[in-house]
Amino acid sequence: RRKSDYGYGWFNEMKHGRTCISHAGGIPGFLANLQFYPADDLCIILLSNSVERDIFIDSDKIAALVFRKK
């Protein structure tokens, strides 16, 4: 049994039925998000200097397109 899905700065969770290792962060005016799907050898990295866009949702949408999910 896992106590947490977070360790050493990384989240380990299931997304789109696959293991996703991710990390996000930002400072005023900049955002970053990384999602790695090790079994699929897929890494999605989004960087933004606009707070108008939700890059975390966009990362999930890109993964959904790759995995042909809704």
mmCIF file of the N, C-alpha and C atoms, coordinates in Angstrom:
data_MODEL
# 
_entry.id   MODEL 
# 
loop_
_atom_site.group_PDB 
_atom_site.id 
_atom_site.type_symbol 
_atom_site.label_atom_id 
_atom_site.label_alt_id 
_atom_site.label_comp_id 
_atom_site.label_asym_id 
_atom_site.label_entity_id 
_atom_site.label_seq_id 
_atom_site.pdbx_PDB_ins_code 
_atom_site.Cartn_x 
_atom_site.Cartn_y 
_atom_site.Cartn_z 
_atom_site.occupancy 
_atom_site.B_iso_or_equiv 
_atom_site.pdbx_formal_charge 
_atom_site.auth_seq_id 
_atom_site.auth_comp_id 
_atom_site.auth_asym_id 
_atom_site.auth_atom_id 
_atom_site.pdbx_PDB_model_num 
ATOM 1   N N  . ARG A 1 1  ? 0.839   -1.176 0.000   1.00 0.00 ? 1  ARG A N  1 
ATOM 2   C CA . ARG A 1 1  ? 0.000   0.000  0.000   1.00 0.00 ? 1  ARG A CA 1 
ATOM 3   C C  . ARG A 1 1  ? 0.879   1.231  0.000   1.00 0.00 ? 1  ARG A C  1 
ATOM 4   N N  . ARG A 1 2  ? 0.598   2.139  -0.937  1.00 0.00 ? 2  ARG A N  1 
ATOM 5   C CA . ARG A 1 2  ? 1.356   3.379  -1.004  1.00 0.00 ? 2  ARG A CA 1 
ATOM 6   C C  . ARG A 1 2  ? 0.778   4.396  -0.039  1.00 0.00 ? 2  ARG A C  1 
ATOM 7   N N  . LYS A 1 3  ? 1.670   5.128  0.614   1.00 0.00 ? 3  LYS A N  1 
ATOM 8   C CA . LYS A 1 3  ? 1.229   6.177  1.523   1.00 0.00 ? 3  LYS A CA 1 
ATOM 9   C C  . LYS A 1 3  ? 0.939   7.478  0.785   1.00 0.00 ? 3  LYS A C  1 
ATOM 10  N N  . SER A 1 4  ? 1.624   7.689  -0.338  1.00 0.00 ? 4  SER A N  1 
ATOM 11  C CA . SER A 1 4  ? 1.471   8.937  -1.065  1.00 0.00 ? 4  SER A CA 1 
ATOM 12  C C  . SER A 1 4  ? 1.845   8.731  -2.530  1.00 0.00 ? 4  SER A C  1 
ATOM 13  N N  . ASP A 1 5  ? 1.285   9.565  -3.387  1.00 0.00 ? 5  ASP A N  1 
ATOM 14  C CA . ASP A 1 5  ? 1.628   9.530  -4.804  1.00 0.00 ? 5  ASP A CA 1 
ATOM 15  C C  . ASP A 1 5  ? 2.707   10.552 -5.129  1.00 0.00 ? 5  ASP A C  1 
ATOM 16  N N  . TYR A 1 6  ? 3.310   11.159 -4.092  1.00 0.00 ? 6  TYR A N  1 
ATOM 17  C CA . TYR A 1 6  ? 4.283   12.224 -4.285  1.00 0.00 ? 6  TYR A CA 1 
ATOM 18  C C  . TYR A 1 6  ? 5.577   11.872 -3.564  1.00 0.00 ? 6  TYR A C  1 
ATOM 19  N N  . GLY A 1 7  ? 6.694   12.071 -4.263  1.00 0.00 ? 7  GLY A N  1 
ATOM 20  C CA . GLY A 1 7  ? 7.987   11.839 -3.623  1.00 0.00 ? 7  GLY A CA 1 
ATOM 21  C C  . GLY A 1 7  ? 9.118   12.433 -4.428  1.00 0.00 ? 7  GLY A C  1 
ATOM 22  N N  . TYR A 1 8  ? 10.060  13.043 -3.760  1.00 0.00 ? 8  TYR A N  1 
ATOM 23  C CA . TYR A 1 8  ? 11.236  13.638 -4.404  1.00 0.00 ? 8  TYR A CA 1 
ATOM 24  C C  . TYR A 1 8  ? 10.856  14.628 -5.503  1.00 0.00 ? 8  TYR A C  1 
ATOM 25  N N  . GLY A 1 9  ? 9.741   15.321 -5.318  1.00 0.00 ? 9  GLY A N  1 
ATOM 26  C CA . GLY A 1 9  ? 9.329   16.324 -6.287  1.00 0.00 ? 9  GLY A CA 1 
ATOM 27  C C  . GLY A 1 9  ? 8.509   15.803 -7.455  1.00 0.00 ? 9  GLY A C  1 
ATOM 28  N N  . TRP A 1 10 ? 8.195   14.523 -7.462  1.00 0.00 ? 10 TRP A N  1 
ATOM 29  C CA . TRP A 1 10 ? 7.473   13.906 -8.581  1.00 0.00 ? 10 TRP A CA 1 
ATOM 30  C C  . TRP A 1 10 ? 6.146   13.322 -8.111  1.00 0.00 ? 10 TRP A C  1 
ATOM 31  N N  . PHE A 1 11 ? 5.128   13.461 -8.941  1.00 0.00 ? 11 PHE A N  1 
ATOM 32  C CA . PHE A 1 11 ? 3.853   12.788 -8.715  1.00 0.00 ? 11 PHE A CA 1 
ATOM 33  C C  . PHE A 1 11 ? 3.838   11.513 -9.551  1.00 0.00 ? 11 PHE A C  1 
ATOM 34  N N  . ASN A 1 12 ? 3.287   10.455 -8.998  1.00 0.00 ? 12 ASN A N  1 
ATOM 35  C CA . ASN A 1 12 ? 3.152   9.176  -9.682  1.00 0.00 ? 12 ASN A CA 1 
ATOM 36  C C  . ASN A 1 12 ? 1.675   8.808  -9.617  1.00 0.00 ? 12 ASN A C  1 
ATOM 37  N N  . GLU A 1 13 ? 1.000   8.878  -10.755 1.00 0.00 ? 13 GLU A N  1 
ATOM 38  C CA . GLU A 1 13 ? -0.436  8.645  -10.767 1.00 0.00 ? 13 GLU A CA 1 
ATOM 39  C C  . GLU A 1 13 ? -0.863  7.966  -12.063 1.00 0.00 ? 13 GLU A C  1 
ATOM 40  N N  . MET A 1 14 ? -2.106  7.543  -12.086 1.00 0.00 ? 14 MET A N  1 
ATOM 41  C CA . MET A 1 14 ? -2.672  6.946  -13.289 1.00 0.00 ? 14 MET A CA 1 
ATOM 42  C C  . MET A 1 14 ? -3.438  8.024  -14.053 1.00 0.00 ? 14 MET A C  1 
ATOM 43  N N  . LYS A 1 15 ? -3.113  8.154  -15.344 1.00 0.00 ? 15 LYS A N  1 
ATOM 44  C CA . LYS A 1 15 ? -3.839  9.048  -16.234 1.00 0.00 ? 15 LYS A CA 1 
ATOM 45  C C  . LYS A 1 15 ? -4.073  8.300  -17.536 1.00 0.00 ? 15 LYS A C  1 
ATOM 46  N N  . HIS A 1 16 ? -5.264  8.371  -18.029 1.00 0.00 ? 16 HIS A N  1 
ATOM 47  C CA . HIS A 1 16 ? -5.607  7.717  -19.293 1.00 0.00 ? 16 HIS A CA 1 
ATOM 48  C C  . HIS A 1 16 ? -5.296  6.218  -19.247 1.00 0.00 ? 16 HIS A C  1 
ATOM 49  N N  . GLY A 1 17 ? -5.414  5.619  -18.048 1.00 0.00 ? 17 GLY A N  1 
ATOM 50  C CA . GLY A 1 17 ? -5.170  4.188  -17.885 1.00 0.00 ? 17 GLY A CA 1 
ATOM 51  C C  . GLY A 1 17 ? -3.703  3.812  -17.912 1.00 0.00 ? 17 GLY A C  1 
ATOM 52  N N  . ARG A 1 18 ? -2.806  4.791  -17.750 1.00 0.00 ? 18 ARG A N  1 
ATOM 53  C CA . ARG A 1 18 ? -1.364  4.539  -17.803 1.00 0.00 ? 18 ARG A CA 1 
ATOM 54  C C  . ARG A 1 18 ? -0.680  5.239  -16.640 1.00 0.00 ? 18 ARG A C  1 
ATOM 55  N N  . THR A 1 19 ? 0.479   4.732  -16.258 1.00 0.00 ? 19 THR A N  1 
ATOM 56  C CA . THR A 1 19 ? 1.272   5.387  -15.227 1.00 0.00 ? 19 THR A CA 1 
ATOM 57  C C  . THR A 1 19 ? 1.850   6.682  -15.778 1.00 0.00 ? 19 THR A C  1 
ATOM 58  N N  . CYS A 1 20 ? 1.656   7.754  -15.027 1.00 0.00 ? 20 CYS A N  1 
ATOM 59  C CA . CYS A 1 20 ? 2.173   9.064  -15.416 1.00 0.00 ? 20 CYS A CA 1 
ATOM 60  C C  . CYS A 1 20 ? 3.014   9.615  -14.267 1.00 0.00 ? 20 CYS A C  1 
ATOM 61  N N  . ILE A 1 21 ? 4.235   9.964  -14.570 1.00 0.00 ? 21 ILE A N  1 
ATOM 62  C CA . ILE A 1 21 ? 5.124   10.602 -13.605 1.00 0.00 ? 21 ILE A CA 1 
ATOM 63  C C  . ILE A 1 21 ? 5.212   12.062 -14.023 1.00 0.00 ? 21 ILE A C  1 
ATOM 64  N N  . SER A 1 22 ? 4.905   12.979 -13.094 1.00 0.00 ? 22 SER A N  1 
ATOM 65  C CA . SER A 1 22 ? 4.811   14.381 -13.497 1.00 0.00 ? 22 SER A CA 1 
ATOM 66  C C  . SER A 1 22 ? 5.376   15.330 -12.446 1.00 0.00 ? 22 SER A C  1 
ATOM 67  N N  . HIS A 1 23 ? 5.658   16.525 -12.918 1.00 0.00 ? 23 HIS A N  1 
ATOM 68  C CA . HIS A 1 23 ? 6.089   17.614 -12.041 1.00 0.00 ? 23 HIS A CA 1 
ATOM 69  C C  . HIS A 1 23 ? 5.686   18.928 -12.696 1.00 0.00 ? 23 HIS A C  1 
ATOM 70  N N  . ALA A 1 24 ? 5.209   19.847 -11.888 1.00 0.00 ? 24 ALA A N  1 
ATOM 71  C CA . ALA A 1 24 ? 4.793   21.151 -12.396 1.00 0.00 ? 24 ALA A CA 1 
ATOM 72  C C  . ALA A 1 24 ? 5.295   22.232 -11.458 1.00 0.00 ? 24 ALA A C  1 
ATOM 73  N N  . GLY A 1 25 ? 5.361   23.406 -11.996 1.00 0.00 ? 25 GLY A N  1 
ATOM 74  C CA . GLY A 1 25 ? 5.772   24.511 -11.147 1.00 0.00 ? 25 GLY A CA 1 
ATOM 75  C C  . GLY A 1 25 ? 5.700   25.814 -11.893 1.00 0.00 ? 25 GLY A C  1 
ATOM 76  N N  . GLY A 1 26 ? 6.079   26.844 -11.192 1.00 0.00 ? 26 GLY A N  1 
ATOM 77  C CA . GLY A 1 26 ? 6.066   28.145 -11.813 1.00 0.00 ? 26 GLY A CA 1 
ATOM 78  C C  . GLY A 1 26 ? 6.536   29.229 -10.871 1.00 0.00 ? 26 GLY A C  1 
ATOM 79  N N  . ILE A 1 27 ? 6.755   30.356 -11.459 1.00 0.00 ? 27 ILE A N  1 
ATOM 80  C CA . ILE A 1 27 ? 7.049   31.581 -10.739 1.00 0.00 ? 27 ILE A CA 1 
ATOM 81  C C  . ILE A 1 27 ? 6.171   32.641 -11.372 1.00 0.00 ? 27 ILE A C  1 
ATOM 82  N N  . PRO A 1 28 ? 6.001   33.783 -10.745 1.00 0.00 ? 28 PRO A N  1 
ATOM 83  C CA . PRO A 1 28 ? 5.126   34.786 -11.352 1.00 0.00 ? 28 PRO A CA 1 
ATOM 84  C C  . PRO A 1 28 ? 5.475   35.055 -12.822 1.00 0.00 ? 28 PRO A C  1 
ATOM 85  N N  . GLY A 1 29 ? 4.499   34.803 -13.681 1.00 0.00 ? 29 GLY A N  1 
ATOM 86  C CA . GLY A 1 29 ? 4.671   35.041 -15.108 1.00 0.00 ? 29 GLY A CA 1 
ATOM 87  C C  . GLY A 1 29 ? 5.101   33.838 -15.920 1.00 0.00 ? 29 GLY A C  1 
ATOM 88  N N  . PHE A 1 30 ? 5.442   32.730 -15.276 1.00 0.00 ? 30 PHE A N  1 
ATOM 89  C CA . PHE A 1 30 ? 5.906   31.545 -15.998 1.00 0.00 ? 30 PHE A CA 1 
ATOM 90  C C  . PHE A 1 30 ? 5.332   30.281 -15.366 1.00 0.00 ? 30 PHE A C  1 
ATOM 91  N N  . LEU A 1 31 ? 4.964   29.329 -16.208 1.00 0.00 ? 31 LEU A N  1 
ATOM 92  C CA . LEU A 1 31 ? 4.466   28.027 -15.759 1.00 0.00 ? 31 LEU A CA 1 
ATOM 93  C C  . LEU A 1 31 ? 5.180   26.924 -16.529 1.00 0.00 ? 31 LEU A C  1 
ATOM 94  N N  . ALA A 1 32 ? 5.324   25.774 -15.881 1.00 0.00 ? 32 ALA A N  1 
ATOM 95  C CA . ALA A 1 32 ? 5.941   24.614 -16.526 1.00 0.00 ? 32 ALA A CA 1 
ATOM 96  C C  . ALA A 1 32 ? 5.220   23.351 -16.073 1.00 0.00 ? 32 ALA A C  1 
ATOM 97  N N  . ASN A 1 33 ? 5.094   22.407 -16.978 1.00 0.00 ? 33 ASN A N  1 
ATOM 98  C CA . ASN A 1 33 ? 4.500   21.120 -16.648 1.00 0.00 ? 33 ASN A CA 1 
ATOM 99  C C  . ASN A 1 33 ? 5.173   20.029 -17.463 1.00 0.00 ? 33 ASN A C  1 
ATOM 100 N N  . LEU A 1 34 ? 5.528   18.936 -16.807 1.00 0.00 ? 34 LEU A N  1 
ATOM 101 C CA . LEU A 1 34 ? 6.141   17.788 -17.456 1.00 0.00 ? 34 LEU A CA 1 
ATOM 102 C C  . LEU A 1 34 ? 5.335   16.553 -17.085 1.00 0.00 ? 34 LEU A C  1 
ATOM 103 N N  . GLN A 1 35 ? 4.965   15.765 -18.077 1.00 0.00 ? 35 GLN A N  1 
ATOM 104 C CA . GLN A 1 35 ? 4.295   14.479 -17.869 1.00 0.00 ? 35 GLN A CA 1 
ATOM 105 C C  . GLN A 1 35 ? 5.080   13.417 -18.630 1.00 0.00 ? 35 GLN A C  1 
ATOM 106 N N  . PHE A 1 36 ? 5.455   12.356 -17.919 1.00 0.00 ? 36 PHE A N  1 
ATOM 107 C CA . PHE A 1 36 ? 6.198   11.258 -18.535 1.00 0.00 ? 36 PHE A CA 1 
ATOM 108 C C  . PHE A 1 36 ? 5.405   9.976  -18.362 1.00 0.00 ? 36 PHE A C  1 
ATOM 109 N N  . TYR A 1 37 ? 5.176   9.299  -19.473 1.00 0.00 ? 37 TYR A N  1 
ATOM 110 C CA . TYR A 1 37 ? 4.488   8.011  -19.492 1.00 0.00 ? 37 TYR A CA 1 
ATOM 111 C C  . TYR A 1 37 ? 5.542   6.958  -19.844 1.00 0.00 ? 37 TYR A C  1 
ATOM 112 N N  . PRO A 1 38 ? 6.180   6.343  -18.844 1.00 0.00 ? 38 PRO A N  1 
ATOM 113 C CA . PRO A 1 38 ? 7.335   5.470  -19.110 1.00 0.00 ? 38 PRO A CA 1 
ATOM 114 C C  . PRO A 1 38 ? 7.028   4.262  -19.989 1.00 0.00 ? 38 PRO A C  1 
ATOM 115 N N  . ALA A 1 39 ? 5.888   3.637  -19.827 1.00 0.00 ? 39 ALA A N  1 
ATOM 116 C CA . ALA A 1 39 ? 5.576   2.442  -20.625 1.00 0.00 ? 39 ALA A CA 1 
ATOM 117 C C  . ALA A 1 39 ? 5.396   2.771  -22.098 1.00 0.00 ? 39 ALA A C  1 
ATOM 118 N N  . ASP A 1 40 ? 5.059   4.020  -22.381 1.00 0.00 ? 40 ASP A N  1 
ATOM 119 C CA . ASP A 1 40 ? 4.814   4.438  -23.764 1.00 0.00 ? 40 ASP A CA 1 
ATOM 120 C C  . ASP A 1 40 ? 5.950   5.280  -24.327 1.00 0.00 ? 40 ASP A C  1 
ATOM 121 N N  . ASP A 1 41 ? 6.978   5.508  -23.524 1.00 0.00 ? 41 ASP A N  1 
ATOM 122 C CA . ASP A 1 41 ? 8.129   6.325  -23.924 1.00 0.00 ? 41 ASP A CA 1 
ATOM 123 C C  . ASP A 1 41 ? 7.662   7.693  -24.436 1.00 0.00 ? 41 ASP A C  1 
ATOM 124 N N  . LEU A 1 42 ? 6.712   8.279  -23.715 1.00 0.00 ? 42 LEU A N  1 
ATOM 125 C CA . LEU A 1 42 ? 6.144   9.569  -24.094 1.00 0.00 ? 42 LEU A CA 1 
ATOM 126 C C  . LEU A 1 42 ? 6.422   10.589 -23.001 1.00 0.00 ? 42 LEU A C  1 
ATOM 127 N N  . CYS A 1 43 ? 6.953   11.732 -23.383 1.00 0.00 ? 43 CYS A N  1 
ATOM 128 C CA . CYS A 1 43 ? 7.175   12.840 -22.456 1.00 0.00 ? 43 CYS A CA 1 
ATOM 129 C C  . CYS A 1 43 ? 6.559   14.101 -23.056 1.00 0.00 ? 43 CYS A C  1 
ATOM 130 N N  . ILE A 1 44 ? 5.690   14.735 -22.291 1.00 0.00 ? 44 ILE A N  1 
ATOM 131 C CA . ILE A 1 44 ? 5.048   15.967 -22.716 1.00 0.00 ? 44 ILE A CA 1 
ATOM 132 C C  . ILE A 1 44 ? 5.550   17.073 -21.803 1.00 0.00 ? 44 ILE A C  1 
ATOM 133 N N  . ILE A 1 45 ? 6.115   18.114 -22.399 1.00 0.00 ? 45 ILE A N  1 
ATOM 134 C CA . ILE A 1 45 ? 6.613   19.250 -21.633 1.00 0.00 ? 45 ILE A CA 1 
ATOM 135 C C  . ILE A 1 45 ? 5.972   20.509 -22.201 1.00 0.00 ? 45 ILE A C  1 
ATOM 136 N N  . LEU A 1 46 ? 5.305   21.252 -21.351 1.00 0.00 ? 46 LEU A N  1 
ATOM 137 C CA . LEU A 1 46 ? 4.718   22.521 -21.762 1.00 0.00 ? 46 LEU A CA 1 
ATOM 138 C C  . LEU A 1 46 ? 5.285   23.633 -20.888 1.00 0.00 ? 46 LEU A C  1 
ATOM 139 N N  . LEU A 1 47 ? 5.675   24.713 -21.538 1.00 0.00 ? 47 LEU A N  1 
ATOM 140 C CA . LEU A 1 47 ? 6.188   25.901 -20.862 1.00 0.00 ? 47 LEU A CA 1 
ATOM 141 C C  . LEU A 1 47 ? 5.343   27.080 -21.333 1.00 0.00 ? 47 LEU A C  1 
ATOM 142 N N  . SER A 1 48 ? 5.048   27.992 -20.429 1.00 0.00 ? 48 SER A N  1 
ATOM 143 C CA . SER A 1 48 ? 4.222   29.125 -20.806 1.00 0.00 ? 48 SER A CA 1 
ATOM 144 C C  . SER A 1 48 ? 4.607   30.373 -20.025 1.00 0.00 ? 48 SER A C  1 
ATOM 145 N N  . ASN A 1 49 ? 4.502   31.501 -20.686 1.00 0.00 ? 49 ASN A N  1 
ATOM 146 C CA . ASN A 1 49 ? 4.654   32.764 -19.971 1.00 0.00 ? 49 ASN A CA 1 
ATOM 147 C C  . ASN A 1 49 ? 3.323   33.513 -19.969 1.00 0.00 ? 49 ASN A C  1 
ATOM 148 N N  . SER A 1 50 ? 2.235   32.773 -20.087 1.00 0.00 ? 50 SER A N  1 
ATOM 149 C CA . SER A 1 50 ? 0.892   33.336 -20.047 1.00 0.00 ? 50 SER A CA 1 
ATOM 150 C C  . SER A 1 50 ? 0.073   32.596 -18.995 1.00 0.00 ? 50 SER A C  1 
ATOM 151 N N  . VAL A 1 51 ? -0.524  33.338 -18.079 1.00 0.00 ? 51 VAL A N  1 
ATOM 152 C CA . VAL A 1 51 ? -1.384  32.702 -17.080 1.00 0.00 ? 51 VAL A CA 1 
ATOM 153 C C  . VAL A 1 51 ? -2.817  32.556 -17.601 1.00 0.00 ? 51 VAL A C  1 
ATOM 154 N N  . GLU A 1 52 ? -3.054  33.014 -18.827 1.00 0.00 ? 52 GLU A N  1 
ATOM 155 C CA . GLU A 1 52 ? -4.381  32.915 -19.443 1.00 0.00 ? 52 GLU A CA 1 
ATOM 156 C C  . GLU A 1 52 ? -4.707  31.485 -19.857 1.00 0.00 ? 52 GLU A C  1 
ATOM 157 N N  . ARG A 1 53 ? -3.705  30.670 -20.029 1.00 0.00 ? 53 ARG A N  1 
ATOM 158 C CA . ARG A 1 53 ? -3.859  29.308 -20.535 1.00 0.00 ? 53 ARG A CA 1 
ATOM 159 C C  . ARG A 1 53 ? -3.574  28.324 -19.400 1.00 0.00 ? 53 ARG A C  1 
ATOM 160 N N  . ASP A 1 54 ? -4.354  27.263 -19.291 1.00 0.00 ? 54 ASP A N  1 
ATOM 161 C CA . ASP A 1 54 ? -4.114  26.238 -18.282 1.00 0.00 ? 54 ASP A CA 1 
ATOM 162 C C  . ASP A 1 54 ? -3.291  25.117 -18.912 1.00 0.00 ? 54 ASP A C  1 
ATOM 163 N N  . ILE A 1 55 ? -1.971  25.192 -18.762 1.00 0.00 ? 55 ILE A N  1 
ATOM 164 C CA . ILE A 1 55 ? -1.100  24.210 -19.410 1.00 0.00 ? 55 ILE A CA 1 
ATOM 165 C C  . ILE A 1 55 ? -1.238  22.820 -18.800 1.00 0.00 ? 55 ILE A C  1 
ATOM 166 N N  . PHE A 1 56 ? -1.794  22.736 -17.600 1.00 0.00 ? 56 PHE A N  1 
ATOM 167 C CA . PHE A 1 56 ? -1.975  21.435 -16.961 1.00 0.00 ? 56 PHE A CA 1 
ATOM 168 C C  . PHE A 1 56 ? -3.110  20.678 -17.650 1.00 0.00 ? 56 PHE A C  1 
ATOM 169 N N  . ILE A 1 57 ? -4.170  21.370 -17.953 1.00 0.00 ? 57 ILE A N  1 
ATOM 170 C CA . ILE A 1 57 ? -5.258  20.756 -18.722 1.00 0.00 ? 57 ILE A CA 1 
ATOM 171 C C  . ILE A 1 57 ? -4.791  20.466 -20.145 1.00 0.00 ? 57 ILE A C  1 
ATOM 172 N N  . ASP A 1 58 ? -4.033  21.395 -20.729 1.00 0.00 ? 58 ASP A N  1 
ATOM 173 C CA . ASP A 1 58 ? -3.523  21.187 -22.088 1.00 0.00 ? 58 ASP A CA 1 
ATOM 174 C C  . ASP A 1 58 ? -2.632  19.944 -22.167 1.00 0.00 ? 58 ASP A C  1 
ATOM 175 N N  . SER A 1 59 ? -1.807  19.710 -21.149 1.00 0.00 ? 59 SER A N  1 
ATOM 176 C CA . SER A 1 59 ? -0.957  18.510 -21.119 1.00 0.00 ? 59 SER A CA 1 
ATOM 177 C C  . SER A 1 59 ? -1.810  17.250 -21.139 1.00 0.00 ? 59 SER A C  1 
ATOM 178 N N  . ASP A 1 60 ? -2.878  17.249 -20.343 1.00 0.00 ? 60 ASP A N  1 
ATOM 179 C CA . ASP A 1 60 ? -3.782  16.097 -20.319 1.00 0.00 ? 60 ASP A CA 1 
ATOM 180 C C  . ASP A 1 60 ? -4.475  15.906 -21.667 1.00 0.00 ? 60 ASP A C  1 
ATOM 181 N N  . LYS A 1 61 ? -4.835  17.011 -22.307 1.00 0.00 ? 61 LYS A N  1 
ATOM 182 C CA . LYS A 1 61 ? -5.493  16.919 -23.620 1.00 0.00 ? 61 LYS A CA 1 
ATOM 183 C C  . LYS A 1 61 ? -4.543  16.358 -24.679 1.00 0.00 ? 61 LYS A C  1 
ATOM 184 N N  . ILE A 1 62 ? -3.288  16.751 -24.637 1.00 0.00 ? 62 ILE A N  1 
ATOM 185 C CA . ILE A 1 62 ? -2.298  16.221 -25.589 1.00 0.00 ? 62 ILE A CA 1 
ATOM 186 C C  . ILE A 1 62 ? -2.136  14.720 -25.378 1.00 0.00 ? 62 ILE A C  1 
ATOM 187 N N  . ALA A 1 63 ? -2.016  14.295 -24.120 1.00 0.00 ? 63 ALA A N  1 
ATOM 188 C CA . ALA A 1 63 ? -1.892  12.862 -23.826 1.00 0.00 ? 63 ALA A CA 1 
ATOM 189 C C  . ALA A 1 63 ? -3.128  12.113 -24.317 1.00 0.00 ? 63 ALA A C  1 
ATOM 190 N N  . ALA A 1 64 ? -4.307  12.686 -24.107 1.00 0.00 ? 64 ALA A N  1 
ATOM 191 C CA . ALA A 1 64 ? -5.545  12.041 -24.565 1.00 0.00 ? 64 ALA A CA 1 
ATOM 192 C C  . ALA A 1 64 ? -5.539  11.865 -26.084 1.00 0.00 ? 64 ALA A C  1 
ATOM 193 N N  . LEU A 1 65 ? -5.038  12.861 -26.794 1.00 0.00 ? 65 LEU A N  1 
ATOM 194 C CA . LEU A 1 65 ? -4.942  12.735 -28.253 1.00 0.00 ? 65 LEU A CA 1 
ATOM 195 C C  . LEU A 1 65 ? -3.990  11.611 -28.654 1.00 0.00 ? 65 LEU A C  1 
ATOM 196 N N  . VAL A 1 66 ? -2.840  11.553 -28.007 1.00 0.00 ? 66 VAL A N  1 
ATOM 197 C CA . VAL A 1 66 ? -1.850  10.512 -28.324 1.00 0.00 ? 66 VAL A CA 1 
ATOM 198 C C  . VAL A 1 66 ? -2.432  9.121  -28.046 1.00 0.00 ? 66 VAL A C  1 
ATOM 199 N N  . PHE A 1 67 ? -3.135  8.988  -26.911 1.00 0.00 ? 67 PHE A N  1 
ATOM 200 C CA . PHE A 1 67 ? -3.666  7.685  -26.512 1.00 0.00 ? 67 PHE A CA 1 
ATOM 201 C C  . PHE A 1 67 ? -5.064  7.426  -27.070 1.00 0.00 ? 67 PHE A C  1 
ATOM 202 N N  . ARG A 1 68 ? -5.542  8.355  -27.893 1.00 0.00 ? 68 ARG A N  1 
ATOM 203 C CA . ARG A 1 68 ? -6.865  8.243  -28.524 1.00 0.00 ? 68 ARG A CA 1 
ATOM 204 C C  . ARG A 1 68 ? -7.978  8.048  -27.492 1.00 0.00 ? 68 ARG A C  1 
ATOM 205 N N  . LYS A 1 69 ? -7.933  8.909  -26.490 1.00 0.00 ? 69 LYS A N  1 
ATOM 206 C CA . LYS A 1 69 ? -8.973  8.913  -25.438 1.00 0.00 ? 69 LYS A CA 1 
ATOM 207 C C  . LYS A 1 69 ? -9.755  10.201 -25.561 1.00 0.00 ? 69 LYS A C  1 
ATOM 208 N N  . LYS A 1 70 ? -10.933 10.231 -24.969 1.00 0.00 ? 70 LYS A N  1 
ATOM 209 C CA . LYS A 1 70 ? -11.767 11.450 -24.997 1.00 0.00 ? 70 LYS A CA 1 
ATOM 210 C C  . LYS A 1 70 ? -11.343 12.376 -23.890 1.00 0.00 ? 70 LYS A C  1 
# 
